[in-house]
Amino acid sequence: MKLEFSIKSWTAWSSSKGATFSHPSSVYASTAEGEANSVNLTLIPAMKRRRMNHQCKMAISTALDSLKQIELEQPNCVFASQHGELGRSTKIIHSMIESGEISPTDFSMSVHNTALGLMSIMSKNQRPGTSIAAGDDTFGYGFLEACLQLQAEPNKPVLYVYFDEPLPEALDKFDSERAESRCIALVLYNERAGAQFDFSMSEPNRLENEVHIGTEGLDLFVKFCSSQQQRLNLNSSNHLWSWNRLK
């Protein structure tokens, strides 16, 4: 089954490349001004960002930038992260071992849907929100959830945000890449008569190169969005995720 959708705006950020964005009126890539490893915090009020770690700032600033491009408020939201708040969880464990005490802020912010919750509170968005974690297939399953929400509510756009950071040092042996912090936010619309893309999931194709979605796969997806490339396949150990450009 192929799910059709349109991308109205998107913003991507990585610690090595800085911000890459596409305006609604055209599809192109541009590097934002400033240092590549700095997250743009101008869209997050200072009082709101005090409790956010770097990962939340990265995800929320990217999401807000994507919404600002088309002046959209109150979308349905899907946030996807493979590792979530493992950095905070590791910090809590270290604090318990060293002093027997933990920070109330770290404890309250250590759940997987922290970024989604803070985004909803800050923007006063009472629309449905879903938080996804699915191992190496997190990006694909998050995209699938966003497309299914479009099918369920055709007239309601969906903000899809995928983000992750390298695992903390104590767990880095479980990280296949340990490359960089990265995030992408896309605003998806259901336009059956004029869809720009379709998306599907199938059994893994052993003839296709297996691409981990972390850095290489996300770079390939950004390239797909910012060019006229017709097709993108990301082949994990479990699934083949496919995007096709329809026009």
N, C-alpha and C positions, 0 to 999 in steps of 0.2 A: 504493500500500500504506500502511495506517495502522497505526502502532505504538502499542499501549496501555501506559499506565504510571500509577503513583500517585506523588505527591510526599508524602513522610513529614515532611520538614522542609526549610526553606530559610532562607538569610541573604543579604542583599544589602548592599553598602557602596559609597558614592561620596564623593568629597572634598567635595561640596557638601551632601549630605544626611545624612552619617553612616551609621549602621546601621539597616536595616529588616529585621524578622524576622517569621517566622510560627511559632507554636507548633504541635506535632503535633495538639493537640486542637481547634484552631480556626484559621480563616484570617483573619488580620487584620494590619494593618501598625502598627508602632510605632517611634518614633524613640528610639534608645538615649540614655541620659544621657551628658553630657560634650560636648566640642566636636565639631562636625560633621566637622571635617577630621582628627580623631585616630583612628587605627586602634587597636582594643582589643587590647593585646598580653598581657593577663593569662593567656591560654591557651598562650602560647609561653614556655618557660623562657628565662631571661635568657642563659644560656650558648649556647642554640641560636640566638637571634635576632642574635647578634653579627655573623654573616657574612651576614645577610639584608639586602637592600636594601628600600626601601619597597614595591616591587611584590610581593616574596615574602611580606613581613609581611602585606600586605593579603590576598593569596590564601589563605595558610595560616591566618590568624586567622579568616577567614570560613568556611573549610572546617571547622575545628575546632569553631566555634560551631554549625554546622549538625549535625555529628555528636553534639555534646554534648547537644543538645535531646532526642535519642532514645536516648542512651547506646549508640551504635553504634560498634563497632571493626572494623577489617579489611575495609572494603568494597573492591570493585574501584573504580578511580579513572580518571576522564577529566578532564584539565586542558586548557583551550583558551585560546590567546592569539594575537591577530593579530601583535603586534609582539615578543612575548617579551622577551628581554634585550637589545634594541637599545641601551638606555641604557648598560649595561655595555660593550657592544661599542664604542660611540662613545667612551666614556671611555678604553678601551684604545688606540684609534687616536690620540686626543689625546696620551696619555702617550708613545706611541712617537714621535710627531712632536717633542714638546717635550724629552724626556729620553732616548729610546731604551730606556727601561725600562718594564715593566708590573707591576702587582700580581698576584702568584700567585693571590690570592683572587678578584680580578676575572676573571682568565683562567679559573679552574676553574668559576666561577659564570656564565659568559657563554653557556652552551648554552640551547636553548629549553626543555628540560625541567627547569630548575633548581628551580622551585617544586615540581613533582611529586616530584623526587628528594629534596629536603629534607623534604617532607611524609612520604614513605615511610620515610625513615631515622628521623625524629623519632618517628613513631608505630609503628615496627617492623612496618610493614605489608608483607608479602611477597606480597600479592595482585597480579594484573596491573594495570599502569598505562599509560595512553596519553596522549601529548601531541599536540595538534592545532593546526595553523596553516593557515588556508584563506582568507586575504584578507578581504574584506568578509563572506564567508559563514562565518567562523570559528565564531560562536555556533551557527549552524544545523548545521554539520557535526559540531561537538562534541556537540551534543544527539543527532544521529543516531547517532554512535558509542556514546553512553551507552545509547540505546534498543536498539541491536543487541546490546550486551553483555548486556542484560537478557534478550533473546531467546535468546542462547547459553547463559546460566546463569540460568534463571528464579528460582532460589532464592537468588541472591546479589544484594544491593542494590548500586547504583552511586552513587558520589559524583561529581557533575559540577560542575566549577568553571570558570567563564569569568572572565577578568580581563584588563585592559589599562590602560596609562597613555598619555598623550599622547607623541608622538615627541619625542626631544631636539631642542633648538633647531636644530642643524645639519641636521636632516631634516624640520623642521616643514612645509616646503612640500609634502611628500608626504602630510600628514595632512589629511583632508577636514574634520575637526572641531576637533582640538586642544582638546577641551573639559575633560575632567577624568579623574581616576583612577576606575575603577569595577570592581566584582567582584560575582559572584553564585555561591553554592554551593547545590546542591540534592541531596538524597538521594532517589534514585528506586528504586521497587520494581516488580516485575512481579506484578500482581494481576489475572489474566485474568478472574476472576469478579466483581471489584469495582473495576475500574480507574476512576480519576478523570478521566483525560484520554486523548486520542489525539493523535498527531503525524504529519505527513506532509510530503513535499517534492514539488514539482511545477515545471513550467515557469513562468517569471515571468509574472505577469498584468499586462499594460500598463494595465488599468483600475484597478488598485490603486495607491495612492501608494507610491513607493519609499522605504522607511525604512531608513536606515543603522543597523546594530545598535549602534553605539557608545554614544551617550548616549540619544537619543530612543527607539531600539528597545529598549534595556534598560529604560528607564523604563516603556515600554508593557508589557513582559513582567512586571515587578514588579507593575504595576497589575493585570494579568491574574491573577497568582497570588494577590493580596491582595483580590480582589473576587469577585463572582459573574458576571463577564463570561463569555459563552458561547464566544467565538471570538476568536482573535488571528491576524492575517496580517502577516508581515514580508516585504516584497517587495524583493529585491535585484536587481541587474542580471542575475543568473544564475539565481535560483530564487525560488519562492514557498514560504516556510516557514509552516506552519499548525498551530495548536494548538486543540483543541476540548475544552470541558468536558463530561464525560459525566454527571456527577452533582454 
